[in-house]
Amino acid sequence: MQVTVDIDIPSAQMDQIVDRIAHRIVELLEVEGDKSNQWLDSKQAAEHLGISLNALHRLTSRREIPFAQQSEGGRLYFRPSELDAWRESEYTYAHNGNGSG
């Protein structure tokens, strides 16, 4: 069942409603954006990179990959954006110089 209601809303009030909705949408998008770069634990970081947990631990012990640690010997944490930047810097792009790959 569909019900249609016509309401006359003064322009100033409509602008306020639209502004509040827009503000709320921006808030929600900012929160969602933050979620994409939340801290990962070691297991999640290994999965993100597509490597084994042992390989990740080797990289961290050699300080070859960005990570954070609350205390010496404590848990390791990783930001997806930093892992992606690290991975991008580690790629070697091969091509034959004529642009064909």
Phi, psi and omega in degrees: 000131180245133180241133177246132180233128175263127180231132174271114180245126178302148184305317181298318178292321178298319178298320178296318179297313180297318179298318179294319178295315180299317179299317180295320178298316178298316177303314181296320179294322178295320178295316179297320178298320178296325181298329183290345180235029176290157180300141175250147171276180184300316181298315180294322179295318178298317178296319179301320181274345182074034179235168179283161177297322177298319179296320178297317180296323176297317180296319181288322180294331177269003180056039181264353185225144181288135177203166176237152181214127182293322181209160178306125180080000181277182180298151177258145178228148186225145174261129179305320181296322179289323177295318179296318178296319178298313181300317180299321180288338181274344181292141171248118181267123180258134172207164185264009175090349180253012176080006182261014175114000000 
